[in-house]
Each structure stands twice: as C-alpha cells, then as structure tokens.
C-alpha cells in the first residue's frame, strides 16, 4: 500500500484499491460503498479501466452485503462533464444534487447484469 493509502486509512478510515494505472478510495457506509476518489492515468482512459474499478468495488460491496455503490462528481473539478457522462452512460443514476456535487448510485444487481461491467483483465 502507498503512503497515500496509509494516510487515508489512518485519518479517515477510507480503504484504497491501487493499480499501476489508477486507484480508488472508498468508505464503507451503512447502506453502501461510497467512492471518495478515483483516478485513472490519462494514457489509460477510455480503455475500460474505470469500469474495472467499479467492478472491483462491486465485489467489495458484495462482500460487505451492500446493495449499491455511491459516488459524487464535483462540478468544480476539471473534466467533471466527461466524468459525469461516463457514469451515466454506464448505468449510474442520480441520487441527489447538492451544489457543487451531483451524487450518483449504481445498484449491484444492475452491475452484475450489465455486460459493460464484465471482469476486465
């Protein structure tokens, strides 16, 4: 685990999945897994690795018996339109809007039956 992952685990109890091409930090809430941050290296974007992150988080949600994954898109962040559209295109639904965030959710049952989320190698 990286220093970054250790820091967030110690300070905020967030967990981290790390790969050479990106990472995701998440928190285990009462009713879901909440994605706090995600990042995919620019050269790896649009290659399905973001879907791999969601797929991996869905396996963790299943382990913890959580029926959904939630996340937020910060409208003040760079590339927010692109990120929001990718989530929506891949089946996410709007949970709430609290400026500057649009919060989204994905149900595990939808991820499991959506061929876009087949396990990527």
N, C-alpha and C positions, 0 to 999 in steps of 0.2 A: 504494500500500500504506500502511496506517496505521502509526503508531508502535508499536502493539501487535504487529502482524505483523512489523515490522522487528526488534523486540526478540526475539521468539521465534525468528526465523530466525537472528539473530546468536548468541544464547545457547545454544539447544537444537537448532538446525538444523531446527526444525519449519517446515513450509510453512503458508500460510493462504489460504483462499478467502473473500473478503468480498463481501457483497451489502448493499444498503440494509436488508434485513430480517433479516440474521443473518450468521454466519460459522462456519467450521470450521477448526481447526488439526489438522494431521496430520503423521505421521512415516513415512518410507519404511523399512520393515524388510526383512529378507532375504526373508521369505516372504509379506509382506502390506503393505497400507497400514493404519497404526494411527491411528485418530481419537483425538486427545488431548483436544480440547474442541470442543463445538458449542453454538451459541446461536441461537435464533430469537426475535425480538421478540415479547412476549406477544400483541400485537394480530394477529400473523401466524400464530400457532399454530393447528393443526387446519385448515390450508388447503393442505396438501400440500408446503409448502416444505422441511420436514425430509427428505421423500423426494427432493426436488430436490437437497439437499446430498449425500445418499447416491448419487444418480445421477451427480452431478458427480465425486465421489470415485471412483466405479467407472470413470469414463472415465480418470482419472489412473492407477488401478491397472492398467488395461488397457495404457496407455502404457508402464508400467514392467514389464509382464509379470508382475504379481502376481495370483494366483488368488483372493484374498479381501481383505475389509476386516474389521478387528477394532476393537473399542472396549470401553470399560468403563463401567459405571454405578456410581457411588459411592452406596452405600446410606445414607451420611450426608448426602447432598445434598438440598436442597429439591426436591420433585416427582420423587424417584427412582422411585417406583412407577409413575407415569404414563409416565416416560421408558422404563423397562424394558418395560412393556406395549406401548408403541408399537413398539419394536424387535422384540419377539417377534411382534406382530401382523403386522408387515411382513416376516416371514421369517427374522429372525435366530435363531441357535441358540446355546445356552450352550456356551462354550469351557472356562471354569473359574470357580471361586468361591474368592476369596481375600479374606476379610473385610477391609475393608468394600466390596470390589468384586465385581461379577458381570461377567465378561468374556464378550463375545459375538462371533460372527463371521457374516459374510454371504459366500457364495461368489458370484463374479462371474457364473458360469453361471446361478445362481438369480435374480440381479438382472435379467439380460438376458431371462429368460423370464417374469418376474413383471410382469404388466400394471400393478401398483401403482407400478412404477418407470419408467413411460413418461416420456419427457422432458417436463417441465412448463415452460411458458413464463412 
